Amino acid sequence: MGERFFLYNDIVDSKTRFVSFMGDQSRFDLAVITTDRFYGKKLVLDMQSTRFAIIGQDDLEEEGYIEHAFQIAEDEASELRDFLYEVV
């Protein structure tokens, strides 16, 4: 193998909030990571499905974004979106 070519290799400070809550439709186990890396957006990891997305206020308002990013139904996405409005 030749010399490794890095596009970037940074170490940044971050703050991680682990939160688990039960909605009417399903349970969510999330890690919400705050860093200066994503232009003010949060990195949201769903630890049950191993899906993640970089989410900002504009993404929450985009129709179908949460459903697509986390591969969940509209009613589940509504519950997740309601929570994310509080933390994003």
Steps between C-alpha positions, in 0.01 A plus 500: 500500500629845410514807717164593649350822360280678755232741387492617860609360834378729776434457869224729627331557832140384510214467742279190487152474646365147537123494522241225498129569485181319427257654255148383423630301203849382597806536719796716403855455628705789367841657525492869410850630431582870502820621339614793291553261210156513336424872471276510807316178422492194728608148421208281610559126533216252549674224693222245440503520123863615463383782273619856534454843347644848529197708596429869529182703527469511120513120479218464752282720283577309180213267420596133518859559614475328839301211351766447234807552721387257769284273280196537724129551446339844499342461846833393654679783319251748644590393855872513426466838328313643802788400725767624262337844480587528872870415459600624155 
